[in-house]
Amino acid sequence: MELSRKDFLKASAGAVGLLLLQPPTLALAKESQTQEGVAMLVDVTKCVSCWWCYAACKNYNNLPETIKPDPEQPPPLSPDVWTTLHPVKKGDGWVSRKQACNHCTDAACVEVCPTGALSYNEMGFVQYDKDKCSGCGYCVEFCPFGVPQLEGNKITGVAVMDKCTFCQDRVANGEQPACAAACPTGAIKFGKRTELVQEGRERVDALRPSNASAMLYGDKELGGLHVMYVLDDAPEVYGLPADPEVPAPVMVRDVLKWVGVGAAVAVVAGFGLNYIVAREAKMTAELPGEEYIRKRKDEKGK
């Protein structure tokens, strides 16, 4: 069977496509990745643990249960809890940090998502399309903040992830995320990231004369978070890793992508060699006198 030039090209392209296949949305997401855009600044020194951010998130996203939780035993993040408070005992009282997705510029969840359910919005935050989630759990495994939460159906075995969406539809319409809009003390502020970075630095400068531990968390971490924190103590005190990193397996995946490129080149080269050999064999068979030679060989064999 002759392998035409057209068939060779089609086979070569197919080999490359199979080896380098990735969701188109993931490729486009990289182009949308930005340290700029919008963000939220959370100032723990202004938080009064009122739980309005929790209730507003529940209400806006139609999540069950909106009663005020126990500050000493707050509900952990779950498929039904996208925003909560991380409590810290200081002296005789409690202080809190709003806890939800930090919307990293270099987001491990986006890098490992095989379906494109998680991607970078052009405004900077990590957007989520639940309809594309396959329930693989990679985002849960690799997020350095432990934010994505997976819930499986006990009957079907199908699992789906849930997390803060940054109130994407509200933000797209020029509104604040529900949690920021509900905060009565200004502990959660929404706006342009560049402006909030500056405001966060100024806030830290104002706190440091009386508190040397004050710092702005999220300015540089993981390429820059789109939810940053003004802290009055070490990040670990507030349940944040001091030096968050994208786990090594995620970076290995990028290396393997280029291994795939090499494999694709090798496959294409193999197709090319096969094409040349087949073509040479066909041309040889069609040379003048070849039919006479074959007949003579057949006669001798008899």
One Martini backbone bead per residue (centre of mass of N, CA, C, O) as a GRO file, in nm:
protein
  302
    1MET     BB    1   0.094   0.037   0.025
    2GLU     BB    2   0.072   0.365  -0.038
    3LEU     BB    3   0.250   0.650   0.091
    4SER     BB    4   0.159   0.945   0.080
    5ARG     BB    5   0.233   1.267   0.135
    6LYS     BB    6  -0.034   1.333   0.272
    7ASP     BB    7  -0.032   1.095   0.474
    8PHE     BB    8   0.233   1.171   0.612
    9LEU     BB    9   0.145   1.446   0.720
   10LYS     BB   10  -0.095   1.345   0.883
   11ALA     BB   11   0.061   1.148   1.066
   12SER     BB   12   0.258   1.351   1.184
   13ALA     BB   13   0.052   1.540   1.311
   14GLY     BB   14  -0.080   1.326   1.490
   15ALA     BB   15   0.166   1.257   1.662
   16VAL     BB   16   0.208   1.534   1.782
   17GLY     BB   17  -0.075   1.571   1.900
   18LEU     BB   18  -0.073   1.327   2.099
   19LEU     BB   19   0.190   1.419   2.262
   20LEU     BB   20   0.084   1.747   2.293
   21LEU     BB   21  -0.174   1.726   2.427
   22GLN     BB   22  -0.390   2.003   2.524
   23PRO     BB   23  -0.590   2.214   2.647
   24PRO     BB   24  -0.678   2.504   2.500
   25THR     BB   25  -0.737   2.660   2.767
   26LEU     BB   26  -0.451   2.628   2.883
   27ALA     BB   27  -0.300   2.785   2.667
   28LEU     BB   28  -0.468   3.050   2.703
   29ALA     BB   29  -0.414   3.096   3.006
   30LYS     BB   30  -0.119   3.191   2.984
   31GLU     BB   31  -0.194   3.462   2.839
   32SER     BB   32  -0.366   3.560   3.110
   33GLN     BB   33  -0.131   3.580   3.282
   34THR     BB   34  -0.120   3.801   3.580
   35GLN     BB   35  -0.012   4.054   3.817
   36GLU     BB   36  -0.236   4.216   3.765
   37GLY     BB   37  -0.527   4.367   3.800
   38VAL     BB   38  -0.712   4.223   4.041
   39ALA     BB   39  -0.788   4.251   4.404
   40MET     BB   40  -0.723   4.161   4.751
   41LEU     BB   41  -0.718   4.317   5.081
   42VAL     BB   42  -0.614   4.178   5.397
   43ASP     BB   43  -0.672   4.309   5.728
   44VAL     BB   44  -0.626   4.172   6.038
   45THR     BB   45  -0.650   4.443   6.218
   46LYS     BB   46  -0.970   4.485   6.107
   47CYS     BB   47  -1.074   4.227   6.212
   48VAL     BB   48  -1.390   4.114   6.398
   49SER     BB   49  -1.529   3.836   6.350
   50CYS     BB   50  -1.834   3.851   6.203
   51TRP     BB   51  -1.889   3.667   5.929
   52TRP     BB   52  -1.989   3.817   5.668
   53CYS     BB   53  -1.821   3.685   5.445
   54TYR     BB   54  -1.937   3.404   5.483
   55ALA     BB   55  -2.239   3.478   5.440
   56ALA     BB   56  -2.210   3.612   5.159
   57CYS     BB   57  -2.101   3.368   5.012
   58LYS     BB   58  -2.335   3.180   5.070
   59ASN     BB   59  -2.561   3.353   4.950
   60TYR     BB   60  -2.455   3.409   4.657
   61ASN     BB   61  -2.381   3.078   4.607
   62ASN     BB   62  -2.597   2.887   4.734
   63LEU     BB   63  -2.508   2.792   5.020
   64PRO     BB   64  -2.529   2.615   5.288
   65GLU     BB   65  -2.552   2.772   5.558
   66THR     BB   66  -2.565   3.092   5.776
   67ILE     BB   67  -2.462   3.055   6.041
   68LYS     BB   68  -2.285   3.143   6.309
   69PRO     BB   69  -1.991   3.050   6.400
   70ASP     BB   70  -1.746   2.919   6.589
   71PRO     BB   71  -1.446   3.076   6.649
   72GLU     BB   72  -1.299   2.808   6.773
   73GLN     BB   73  -1.483   2.630   6.540
   74PRO     BB   74  -1.440   2.651   6.238
   75PRO     BB   75  -1.516   2.603   5.926
   76PRO     BB   76  -1.392   2.437   5.687
   77LEU     BB   77  -1.301   2.391   5.394
   78SER     BB   78  -1.546   2.325   5.132
   79PRO     BB   79  -1.791   2.267   4.903
   80ASP     BB   80  -1.971   2.466   5.119
   81VAL     BB   81  -1.685   2.627   5.184
   82TRP     BB   82  -1.517   2.919   5.050
   83THR     BB   83  -1.543   3.089   5.324
   84THR     BB   84  -1.337   3.172   5.606
   85LEU     BB   85  -1.185   3.148   5.932
   86HIS     BB   86  -0.869   3.202   6.086
   87PRO     BB   87  -0.787   3.135   6.404
   88VAL     BB   88  -0.630   3.340   6.674
   89LYS     BB   89  -0.468   3.327   6.973
   90LYS     BB   90  -0.462   3.638   7.175
   91GLY     BB   91  -0.450   3.603   7.470
   92ASP     BB   92  -0.796   3.647   7.552
   93GLY     BB   93  -0.828   3.640   7.240
   94TRP     BB   94  -0.949   3.673   6.901
   95VAL     BB   95  -0.823   3.629   6.575
   96SER     BB   96  -0.842   3.688   6.210
   97ARG     BB   97  -0.844   3.514   5.885
   98LYS     BB   98  -0.919   3.514   5.581
   99GLN     BB   99  -1.034   3.212   5.404
  100ALA     BB  100  -0.920   3.133   5.072
  101CYS     BB  101  -0.855   3.188   4.773
  102ASN     BB  102  -0.543   3.341   4.637
  103HIS     BB  103  -0.491   3.375   4.340
  104CYS     BB  104  -0.247   3.289   4.170
  105THR     BB  105  -0.018   3.352   3.927
  106ASP     BB  106   0.128   3.074   4.017
  107ALA     BB  107  -0.079   2.807   3.963
  108ALA     BB  108  -0.096   2.480   4.035
  109CYS     BB  109  -0.390   2.412   3.952
  110VAL     BB  110  -0.361   2.501   3.656
  111GLU     BB  111  -0.115   2.322   3.573
  112VAL     BB  112  -0.274   2.032   3.651
  113CYS     BB  113  -0.516   2.077   3.481
  114PRO     BB  114  -0.654   1.862   3.223
  115THR     BB  115  -0.937   2.042   3.128
  116GLY     BB  116  -0.962   2.365   3.199
  117ALA     BB  117  -1.126   2.444   3.461
  118LEU     BB  118  -0.859   2.589   3.524
  119SER     BB  119  -0.786   2.945   3.501
  120TYR     BB  120  -0.688   3.252   3.368
  121ASN     BB  121  -0.786   3.551   3.410
  122GLU     BB  122  -0.742   3.865   3.269
  123MET     BB  123  -0.766   3.985   3.583
  124GLY     BB  124  -0.582   3.730   3.742
  125PHE     BB  125  -0.761   3.524   3.837
  126VAL     BB  126  -0.897   3.212   3.927
  127GLN     BB  127  -1.088   3.027   3.725
  128TYR     BB  128  -1.411   2.832   3.718
  129ASP     BB  129  -1.527   2.528   3.547
  130LYS     BB  130  -1.731   2.287   3.658
  131ASP     BB  131  -1.810   2.134   3.386
  132LYS     BB  132  -1.487   2.043   3.347
  133CYS     BB  133  -1.471   1.865   3.582
  134SER     BB  134  -1.321   1.534   3.665
  135GLY     BB  135  -1.214   1.468   3.965
  136CYS     BB  136  -0.893   1.412   4.002
  137GLY     BB  137  -0.736   1.604   4.241
  138TYR     BB  138  -0.478   1.774   4.172
  139CYS     BB  139  -0.542   2.047   4.307
  140VAL     BB  140  -0.556   1.935   4.594
  141GLU     BB  141  -0.261   1.819   4.604
  142PHE     BB  142  -0.090   2.101   4.497
  143CYS     BB  143  -0.190   2.307   4.686
  144PRO     BB  144  -0.019   2.507   4.923
  145PHE     BB  145  -0.315   2.594   5.078
  146GLY     BB  146  -0.558   2.389   5.070
  147VAL     BB  147  -0.828   2.475   4.902
  148PRO     BB  148  -0.930   2.263   4.738
  149GLN     BB  149  -1.243   2.071   4.719
  150LEU     BB  150  -1.355   1.732   4.740
  151GLU     BB  151  -1.658   1.567   4.610
  152GLY     BB  152  -1.827   1.259   4.633
  153ASN     BB  153  -2.035   1.024   4.500
  154LYS     BB  154  -2.143   0.735   4.654
  155ILE     BB  155  -2.291   0.613   4.402
  156THR     BB  156  -2.110   0.705   4.139
  157GLY     BB  157  -1.807   0.832   4.215
  158VAL     BB  158  -1.832   1.123   4.149
  159ALA     BB  159  -1.619   1.409   4.131
  160VAL     BB  160  -1.605   1.751   4.272
  161MET     BB  161  -1.493   2.073   4.269
  162ASP     BB  162  -1.446   2.346   4.516
  163LYS     BB  163  -1.436   2.717   4.510
  164CYS     BB  164  -1.338   3.015   4.485
  165THR     BB  165  -1.436   3.262   4.212
  166PHE     BB  166  -1.432   3.580   4.265
  167CYS     BB  167  -1.695   3.666   4.154
  168GLN     BB  168  -1.687   3.687   3.837
  169ASP     BB  169  -1.960   3.821   3.754
  170ARG     BB  170  -1.933   4.072   3.929
  171VAL     BB  171  -1.658   4.176   3.828
  172ALA     BB  172  -1.743   4.195   3.523
  173ASN     BB  173  -1.970   4.425   3.633
  174GLY     BB  174  -1.807   4.612   3.856
  175GLU     BB  175  -1.804   4.446   4.112
  176GLN     BB  176  -1.775   4.313   4.408
  177PRO     BB  177  -1.710   4.089   4.602
  178ALA     BB  178  -1.912   3.977   4.845
  179CYS     BB  179  -1.710   3.993   5.087
  180ALA     BB  180  -1.622   4.290   5.045
  181ALA     BB  181  -1.908   4.422   5.052
  182ALA     BB  182  -1.970   4.309   5.360
  183CYS     BB  183  -1.748   4.454   5.497
  184PRO     BB  184  -1.758   4.681   5.781
  185THR     BB  185  -1.418   4.764   5.820
  186GLY     BB  186  -1.211   4.718   5.568
  187ALA     BB  187  -1.050   4.438   5.567
  188ILE     BB  188  -1.178   4.422   5.275
  189LYS     BB  189  -1.017   4.502   4.966
  190PHE     BB  190  -1.104   4.623   4.643
  191GLY     BB  191  -0.892   4.622   4.335
  192LYS     BB  192  -0.614   4.723   4.217
  193ARG     BB  193  -0.323   4.572   4.261
  194THR     BB  194  -0.117   4.804   4.254
  195GLU     BB  195  -0.268   4.973   4.471
  196LEU     BB  196  -0.273   4.754   4.701
  197VAL     BB  197   0.026   4.723   4.735
  198GLN     BB  198   0.076   5.011   4.827
  199GLU     BB  199  -0.123   5.008   5.065
  200GLY     BB  200   0.009   4.770   5.214
  201ARG     BB  201   0.284   4.903   5.262
  202GLU     BB  202   0.176   5.146   5.422
  203ARG     BB  203   0.046   4.982   5.647
  204VAL     BB  204   0.308   4.847   5.746
  205ASP     BB  205   0.465   5.107   5.811
  206ALA     BB  206   0.254   5.191   6.036
  207LEU     BB  207   0.301   4.923   6.221
  208ARG     BB  208   0.616   4.889   6.285
  209PRO     BB  209   0.675   5.076   6.531
  210SER     BB  210   0.483   4.855   6.712
  211ASN     BB  211   0.544   4.615   6.477
  212ALA     BB  212   0.795   4.417   6.345
  213SER     BB  213   0.603   4.179   6.212
  214ALA     BB  214   0.501   4.331   5.995
  215MET     BB  215   0.333   4.236   5.678
  216LEU     BB  216   0.332   4.158   5.328
  217TYR     BB  217   0.126   3.913   5.185
  218GLY     BB  218   0.161   3.844   4.820
  219ASP     BB  219   0.340   4.021   4.642
  220LYS     BB  220   0.550   3.760   4.550
  221GLU     BB  221   0.408   3.514   4.593
  222LEU     BB  222   0.359   3.318   4.332
  223GLY     BB  223   0.389   3.594   4.150
  224GLY     BB  224   0.140   3.686   4.299
  225LEU     BB  225  -0.128   3.765   4.471
  226HIS     BB  226  -0.497   3.829   4.465
  227VAL     BB  227  -0.461   3.771   4.782
  228MET     BB  228  -0.376   3.984   5.035
  229TYR     BB  229  -0.173   4.050   5.345
  230VAL     BB  230  -0.201   4.209   5.653
  231LEU     BB  231   0.037   4.145   5.901
  232ASP     BB  232   0.120   4.102   6.272
  233ASP     BB  233   0.260   3.829   6.185
  234ALA     BB  234   0.345   3.541   6.110
  235PRO     BB  235   0.223   3.337   5.872
  236GLU     BB  236   0.194   3.075   6.048
  237VAL     BB  237  -0.006   3.196   6.254
  238TYR     BB  238  -0.221   3.227   5.990
  239GLY     BB  239  -0.186   2.965   5.802
  240LEU     BB  240   0.083   3.038   5.635
  241PRO     BB  241   0.323   2.997   5.423
  242ALA     BB  242   0.630   3.143   5.410
  243ASP     BB  243   0.724   2.957   5.132
  244PRO     BB  244   0.563   2.917   4.872
  245GLU     BB  245   0.531   2.635   4.641
  246VAL     BB  246   0.564   2.468   4.358
  247PRO     BB  247   0.553   2.162   4.314
  248ALA     BB  248   0.766   1.951   4.159
  249PRO     BB  249   0.565   1.784   3.974
  250VAL     BB  250   0.480   2.033   3.809
  251MET     BB  251   0.761   2.089   3.682
  252VAL     BB  252   0.795   1.811   3.555
  253ARG     BB  253   0.571   1.844   3.345
  254ASP     BB  254   0.724   2.055   3.176
  255VAL     BB  255   0.956   1.869   3.103
  256LEU     BB  256   0.780   1.644   2.968
  257LYS     BB  257   0.687   1.817   2.736
  258TRP     BB  258   0.975   1.821   2.602
  259VAL     BB  259   0.996   1.520   2.576
  260GLY     BB  260   0.755   1.508   2.385
  261VAL     BB  261   0.889   1.662   2.158
  262GLY     BB  262   1.111   1.453   2.108
  263ALA     BB  263   0.917   1.221   2.049
  264ALA     BB  264   0.778   1.352   1.809
  265VAL     BB  265   1.027   1.374   1.632
  266ALA     BB  266   1.084   1.071   1.625
  267VAL     BB  267   0.818   0.986   1.496
  268VAL     BB  268   0.840   1.155   1.242
  269ALA     BB  269   1.104   1.024   1.149
  270GLY     BB  270   0.981   0.743   1.121
  271PHE     BB  271   0.776   0.817   0.906
  272GLY     BB  272   0.982   0.920   0.704
  273LEU     BB  273   1.135   0.655   0.664
  274ASN     BB  274   0.894   0.489   0.573
  275TYR     BB  275   0.830   0.661   0.328
  276ILE     BB  276   1.101   0.623   0.177
  277VAL     BB  277   1.105   0.314   0.162
  278ALA     BB  278   0.833   0.280   0.015
  279ARG     BB  279   0.907   0.453  -0.231
  280GLU     BB  280   1.158   0.296  -0.326
  281ALA     BB  281   1.015   0.025  -0.369
  282LYS     BB  282   0.817   0.127  -0.584
  283MET     BB  283   1.027   0.235  -0.789
  284THR     BB  284   1.178  -0.030  -0.830
  285ALA     BB  285   0.928  -0.196  -0.931
  286GLU     BB  286   0.899   0.024  -1.192
  287LEU     BB  287   1.133  -0.057  -1.344
  288PRO     BB  288   1.279  -0.138  -1.620
  289GLY     BB  289   1.269  -0.500  -1.631
  290GLU     BB  290   1.144  -0.610  -1.363
  291GLU     BB  291   0.933  -0.805  -1.482
  292TYR     BB  292   1.136  -0.993  -1.632
  293ILE     BB  293   1.299  -1.078  -1.380
  294ARG     BB  294   1.066  -1.211  -1.228
  295LYS     BB  295   1.000  -1.427  -1.442
  296ARG     BB  296   1.277  -1.569  -1.437
  297LYS     BB  297   1.266  -1.649  -1.140
  298ASP     BB  298   1.009  -1.822  -1.165
  299GLU     BB  299   1.121  -2.024  -1.374
  300LYS     BB  300   1.361  -2.128  -1.198
  301GLY     BB  301   1.182  -2.229  -0.963
  302LYS     BB  302   1.052  -2.458  -1.156
   0.00000   0.00000   0.00000
